[in-house]
Amino acid sequence: MSKAELRARLDEIGVRPSKMLGQNFLLDTNLARAIVAGLDPAPGDHLVEVGPGMGALTVHILESPARRITLIERDYRLAAELRERYAAEISSGRLEIIQGDGARADLRALFGYGPVKMVGNLPYSASTAIISHFTASLSPASRLVLMVQREVAERLAAVPGHKDYAALTVQLGRRWSVKKLRIVPPDVFWPRPTVESAVIAVNQRPIEGLPNCDPERFSALVRQGFSARRKQLRSLLDLPKESWEEWSVSKGHPVTARAEDLPVDHWSELALMGGAPRIDEPEEIFDVVDEHDQVIDSKRRDEVHVNNLRHRAVHIWIVNARGDLFLQKRSPWKHNYPDLWCSSTAGHVDSGESYEEAGHRELGEEIGIDCKLTKFWKIVASPETGHEFIEFYIGTSEGPFRFAPGEVETGAFFPIDQIREWVKHTPEDFTPVFKIVAGKFLDETEGLIKSMNVS
């Protein structure tokens, strides 16, 4: 809409642009269309817009082939206006409008409707918080196309050695790449901002070749390294002097290097000095069993898998007091089913272990808890289960959870109804075994908990 139409409509609904909310409305239709096109919307996508305002981008999002669209608007008056304008799309089930802060939106609500791509003309004051939220480990987004203040764009896309290269650049860069698409002058907005803007594309980096470090240690190390930019890293980082000197020389850095000198992946390698995350150890020993689940031998993990020998595994479902089920997302570095959602915890039964003993061990190793476990099902070994006999247990806990680096990427409680719809609409998000058990037991989980008196 034109500037005159925009002002007239804002007057109608009693809205004056708020500096506190960072409301600078986009007027350029061609630019809006180009930003949405930058998402490369596909028929199965779920497009999420943060800060739709008066719908400059929204109109083009609705013209896309996306299966699902979600708008997140903080201003309740603008959210109400959008609901009125797009009532038919809301009624059809294709569009949902959430009134709330994009930096605090419940990301769990976005799962189950296809691959998520996020777009927005972000308020300058909240842009980094929103970007951090939508690139966190729990976020379902794989691509973001955003309008931000030019200063922020320069910082996010900066390269080592540049004055804009900062902790924020490195923290985001571990799993994401940022590219500036265009600079945007102030006169395409109303009210006119005092600074230039920029459109950026933020994409998940392919996992191949990325160092598999502990994300918490990585973040702590980066914060420590950038805490005093003028200081040399050898005096800032909690690393043995000899280790630092040997590592820096091997990477082509002077021993006097500062934080801004190191590329992102070298920060990841530094984080590995504390020890690489344990993942799919080939030296593990499993019991080999016959068709009746009786032990007949024991062999190394890699031998068992290469030769498709029958062995044992356990899956645990953890529910909270509300009856929500905790799901884990497997690490992208896992050899089997990376980046897929699964039971609360799952793993192989080691040689000499019982199923239940393995369940308690896996709870501690993968998500850092323990609780009473009750068996509720067993699956016979088959090619569909990876030649595993699998016993399933259920327990209750509210957390807190501690995720094993290299094993679990993230996790969260989800309502059973949502998981059921999620499995139905996007089954490719889940491991094959979880889909098998979900099809049988999701509908019965609430009754299962009560009948087993799990506590």
C-alpha positions in Angstrom: 0.0 0.0 0.0 1.1 3.6 -0.6 2.3 5.9 2.2 -1.1 7.7 2.2 -3.0 4.5 2.4 -0.8 3.2 5.2 -1.2 6.3 7.2 -5.0 6.4 6.7 -5.3 2.7 7.8 -3.1 3.3 10.9 -5.3 6.3 11.8 -8.4 4.1 11.4 -7.2 1.5 13.9 -5.7 4.1 16.2 -2.0 3.3 15.8 0.9 5.7 15.8 4.3 4.1 14.9 6.1 3.2 18.1 9.8 3.9 18.5 9.9 1.5 21.4 8.5 -1.3 19.1 10.8 -0.3 16.3 7.9 0.2 13.9 9.2 1.4 10.5 6.8 0.2 7.9 8.1 -0.9 4.5 6.6 0.9 1.5 8.5 -0.6 -1.5 6.4 -3.4 -3.0 9.2 -4.6 -5.3 11.6 -4.9 -2.4 9.0 -6.7 -0.3 8.4 -9.2 -3.2 12.1 -9.8 -3.6 12.6 -10.4 0.1 9.9 -13.1 0.1 11.3 -14.6 -3.1 14.7 -14.9 -1.4 13.1 -17.6 0.8 12.6 -19.8 -2.3 9.2 -20.9 -1.0 8.2 -24.5 -1.9 4.8 -26.1 -1.7 5.5 -28.1 1.5 7.1 -25.2 3.4 6.0 -23.5 6.6 6.8 -19.8 6.3 7.0 -17.8 9.5 7.0 -14.0 9.4 8.1 -12.1 12.5 6.9 -8.5 12.8 4.4 -8.4 9.8 3.2 -5.0 10.9 0.8 -3.9 8.2 1.5 -6.8 5.9 4.0 -5.4 3.4 5.7 -8.9 3.2 2.6 -10.9 4.2 0.7 -10.2 1.0 3.5 -11.8 -1.0 3.9 -14.7 1.5 0.2 -15.5 0.9 0.8 -15.6 -2.8 3.6 -18.2 -2.3 2.9 -22.0 -2.6 3.7 -22.6 1.1 1.5 -25.1 2.8 1.5 -23.2 6.2 2.0 -19.6 7.2 2.5 -18.2 10.7 2.7 -14.5 11.5 4.1 -13.4 14.9 3.2 -9.8 15.7 4.0 -8.1 19.1 1.6 -5.2 18.7 -1.9 -6.5 19.7 -3.6 -3.8 17.6 -1.7 -4.8 14.4 -2.3 -8.5 15.2 -6.1 -7.7 15.4 -6.0 -5.8 12.1 -4.3 -8.7 10.4 -6.8 -11.2 11.8 -9.6 -9.1 10.4 -8.0 -8.6 7.0 -7.1 -12.3 6.6 -10.0 -14.0 8.3 -10.7 -16.2 5.3 -7.1 -17.6 5.2 -7.3 -18.2 8.9 -10.5 -20.1 8.6 -9.0 -22.3 5.9 -6.3 -23.4 8.4 -3.4 -22.2 6.2 -2.7 -19.1 8.2 -2.2 -18.6 12.0 -1.5 -15.3 13.7 0.3 -15.3 17.0 0.3 -12.1 19.1 3.6 -12.1 20.9 7.3 -11.2 21.0 9.3 -12.9 18.2 12.3 -13.2 20.5 10.3 -15.2 23.0 8.0 -17.1 20.7 7.3 -20.8 21.6 9.3 -22.5 18.8 7.7 -25.9 19.6 4.4 -24.6 18.1 6.1 -24.3 14.7 6.9 -28.0 14.3 4.8 -30.4 12.3 3.8 -28.4 9.3 6.8 -28.8 7.0 10.3 -27.2 6.7 10.3 -23.8 8.4 11.7 -20.7 6.7 11.6 -17.4 8.5 11.3 -13.9 7.1 10.9 -10.4 8.6 11.5 -6.7 8.6 12.9 -6.8 12.1 12.8 -4.0 14.7 16.4 -2.7 15.1 16.3 -2.9 18.9 15.3 -6.6 18.9 16.9 -8.0 15.7 19.9 -9.8 17.3 17.6 -11.3 20.0 15.1 -12.6 17.4 17.9 -14.0 15.2 19.5 -15.7 18.2 16.1 -17.2 19.1 15.4 -18.5 15.6 18.9 -20.0 15.1 19.0 -21.7 18.5 19.3 -25.5 18.6 15.5 -26.0 19.2 14.6 -23.8 16.2 13.0 -25.7 13.2 14.2 -23.0 10.8 16.6 -23.8 8.1 16.7 -20.5 6.2 16.1 -16.9 7.3 15.8 -13.8 5.0 15.7 -10.7 7.1 15.8 -6.9 7.0 18.0 -5.5 9.7 20.0 -2.4 10.5 23.0 -2.3 8.2 25.4 -2.2 11.3 24.0 -5.5 12.5 24.3 -7.0 9.0 27.9 -6.0 8.8 28.6 -7.6 12.1 26.9 -10.9 11.3 28.6 -11.2 7.9 32.0 -10.0 9.0 35.2 -12.0 8.3 38.2 -12.5 10.6 40.4 -9.5 10.9 37.6 -7.0 10.2 36.6 -4.5 12.9 33.0 -5.8 12.8 34.1 -9.4 13.5 32.8 -10.1 17.0 31.6 -12.7 19.4 28.1 -12.6 17.8 29.6 -13.3 14.4 31.4 -16.4 15.7 28.5 -17.7 17.9 26.2 -17.6 14.9 28.8 -18.9 12.5 29.3 -22.2 14.2 26.2 -23.6 12.5 25.0 -20.8 10.2 26.3 -18.8 7.3 25.3 -15.1 6.7 25.2 -13.3 3.4 24.3 -9.7 2.7 21.9 -9.5 -0.2 21.4 -5.7 -0.6 21.6 -2.4 1.2 18.3 -0.6 1.7 18.0 3.2 2.0 15.9 4.9 4.7 13.4 6.4 2.3 11.6 3.1 1.6 10.2 3.2 5.1 7.7 5.2 7.0 8.5 6.7 9.4 11.9 7.2 7.8 14.7 5.7 10.0 18.0 7.6 10.5 20.2 4.7 9.4 20.5 2.4 6.4 19.1 -1.2 6.5 20.3 -4.4 4.8 18.7 -7.6 3.7 20.6 -10.7 4.8 20.2 -14.5 4.2 21.0 -16.8 7.0 21.4 -20.5 6.1 22.3 -23.6 8.1 25.8 -24.8 7.2 26.1 -28.3 5.9 27.4 -30.5 8.7 30.1 -32.2 6.6 33.5 -30.9 7.7 32.3 -28.9 10.7 34.1 -29.7 14.0 31.9 -31.5 16.4 32.6 -29.6 19.6 30.6 -29.1 22.8 28.4 -26.1 22.1 28.5 -24.9 25.7 32.3 -25.0 25.9 32.4 -23.3 22.4 30.2 -20.4 23.6 32.1 -20.0 26.9 35.4 -19.9 25.0 34.2 -17.3 22.5 32.8 -15.1 25.3 36.1 -15.4 27.1 38.1 -14.7 24.0 36.2 -11.5 23.0 35.9 -10.2 26.6 38.9 -8.0 25.9 39.5 -7.6 22.2 42.9 -5.9 22.5 44.4 -8.7 24.6 46.1 -11.7 23.2 44.3 -15.0 23.4 47.1 -16.8 25.2 46.5 -14.5 28.2 42.7 -14.7 28.0 41.9 -18.4 27.4 42.1 -21.0 30.0 44.5 -23.2 28.0 47.9 -24.6 28.8 50.6 -22.4 27.3 52.3 -25.2 25.4 49.0 -26.4 24.0 48.1 -22.9 22.7 51.6 -22.3 21.1 51.5 -25.7 19.4 48.0 -25.3 18.1 48.3 -21.7 17.0 51.5 -22.4 15.0 49.8 -25.5 13.4 47.0 -23.3 12.2 49.2 -20.5 10.9 48.4 -18.0 13.6 51.0 -16.1 15.6 51.2 -17.0 19.2 50.2 -13.3 19.8 46.8 -13.8 18.0 43.7 -12.0 19.2 40.1 -13.1 19.1 39.3 -11.3 15.8 42.1 -13.2 14.0 40.5 -16.7 14.3 38.0 -18.0 11.8 34.9 -19.6 13.2 35.9 -23.2 12.7 39.2 -22.6 14.5 37.2 -21.5 17.5 35.4 -24.9 17.2 38.7 -26.7 17.1 39.9 -24.8 20.1 36.8 -26.0 22.0 37.8 -29.6 21.2 41.0 -29.2 23.3 38.8 -30.1 26.3 37.9 -33.4 24.6 35.8 -34.3 21.7 32.2 -35.4 22.4 31.6 -39.1 22.6 29.6 -40.4 19.7 28.9 -43.9 18.4 32.0 -45.6 19.8 33.0 -48.5 17.5 34.8 -50.2 20.4 31.5 -50.7 22.4 30.7 -54.4 22.9 27.2 -55.7 22.3 25.6 -59.0 23.0 24.6 -60.9 19.8 21.3 -62.7 20.3 19.2 -65.3 18.4 15.7 -65.0 17.1 14.4 -65.7 20.6 16.5 -62.8 22.1 18.9 -65.3 23.8 22.6 -64.3 24.0 24.8 -66.4 21.7 27.9 -64.2 21.4 29.3 -60.7 22.0 31.0 -58.5 19.4 32.2 -55.0 18.7 29.6 -52.4 17.7 31.0 -52.0 14.1 31.0 -55.8 13.6 27.4 -56.1 14.8 26.2 -53.3 12.4 28.2 -54.3 9.4 27.0 -57.9 9.6 23.4 -57.1 10.5 23.6 -59.2 13.6 20.7 -59.3 16.0 21.3 -57.2 19.2 19.4 -55.2 21.8 18.4 -51.6 22.3 16.1 -49.6 24.6 13.9 -46.6 24.2 12.6 -44.4 27.0 9.6 -42.1 27.0 9.7 -39.4 29.6 6.5 -37.5 30.4 5.8 -34.5 32.6 3.0 -33.7 35.0 0.9 -32.3 32.2 1.2 -35.5 30.2 3.5 -34.0 27.6 6.2 -36.2 26.0 9.8 -35.3 26.0 11.4 -35.8 22.5 15.1 -35.5 21.7 16.6 -34.4 18.5 19.6 -36.6 17.6 22.9 -34.8 17.0 23.6 -34.0 13.3 27.0 -35.8 13.9 25.3 -39.2 14.6 26.0 -41.9 12.1 22.5 -43.3 12.2 19.5 -41.0 11.7 21.3 -37.7 12.3 19.1 -34.6 13.0 15.9 -36.7 13.4 13.5 -36.6 16.4 13.3 -39.7 18.5 12.2 -41.0 22.0 13.3 -39.1 25.1 16.4 -41.2 25.1 17.5 -44.4 23.3 20.5 -46.6 22.9 22.1 -50.0 22.7 22.2 -52.5 25.5 25.8 -53.2 26.3 27.2 -56.7 26.7 26.1 -58.1 30.1 23.5 -55.4 30.7 19.7 -55.9 31.1 17.4 -53.7 29.1 16.3 -51.7 32.2 19.9 -51.2 33.3 20.7 -49.8 29.9 17.7 -47.5 30.1 18.9 -46.0 33.4 22.4 -45.6 31.9 21.1 -43.9 28.7 19.0 -41.5 30.7 22.1 -40.4 32.6 24.4 -40.3 29.7 22.1 -38.6 27.1 19.9 -36.2 29.1 21.3 -36.2 32.6 18.4 -37.6 34.6 17.2 -40.8 36.2 13.7 -41.9 37.3 11.6 -45.0 37.9 11.0 -46.9 34.7 8.0 -49.1 33.7 8.2 -51.4 30.6 5.3 -51.0 28.2 6.3 -52.7 25.0 8.9 -54.8 23.1 9.6 -55.0 19.4 11.1 -58.1 17.8 14.3 -57.7 15.8 13.8 -57.1 12.1 15.3 -55.1 9.2 12.9 -52.2 10.1 14.4 -52.0 13.6 18.0 -52.3 12.4 18.0 -55.9 13.6 17.4 -54.8 17.2 15.2 -56.3 19.8 13.9 -53.1 21.5 12.2 -52.7 24.9 10.3 -49.6 25.6 10.0 -48.0 29.1 8.1 -45.0 30.4 8.9 -42.6 33.3 8.2 -39.1 34.6 10.4 -36.2 35.1 10.3 -32.4 34.9 14.1 -32.1 34.2 16.2 -30.1 34.1 17.9 -32.0 31.3 21.6 -31.9 30.3 22.2 -32.9 26.7 25.2 -35.0 25.8 27.3 -33.2 23.2 27.6 -35.2 20.0 24.7 -37.4 21.0 21.7 -35.1 21.5 21.3 -31.8 19.7 18.3 -30.6 21.7 15.0 -31.7 23.2 11.7 -30.4 24.5 8.3 -31.5 25.9 5.5 -31.6 23.3 1.8 -32.2 23.7 0.7 -35.7 22.5 -1.8 -34.2 20.1 0.8 -32.1 18.4 3.2 -35.1 18.1 0.5 -37.2 16.5 -0.2 -34.5 13.9 3.5 -33.9 13.4 4.2 -37.6 12.7 1.3 -37.6 10.3 2.2 -34.5 8.3 6.0 -34.7 8.3 7.0 -38.3 9.1 10.5 -37.6 7.6 11.3 -35.7 10.8 11.4 -38.9 12.9 13.5 -42.0 13.2 11.9 -45.2 11.9 11.6 -46.9 15.3 9.9 -43.9 16.9 7.3 -43.8 14.1 6.6 -47.5 14.7 6.0 -47.1 18.4 4.2 -43.7 18.0 1.7 -45.3 15.7 0.7 -47.8 18.4 1.1 -45.9 21.6 0.6 -42.2 21.2 -3.1 -42.5 21.5 -2.7 -44.6 24.6 -0.1 -42.7 26.4 -2.3 -40.9 28.9 -4.1 -44.1 29.9 -0.8 -45.9 29.9 0.6 -43.5 32.5 -2.4 -43.9 34.7 -2.6 -47.7 34.5 1.1 -48.2 35.2 1.0 -45.7 38.1 4.3 -44.1 36.8 5.7 -41.6 39.3 
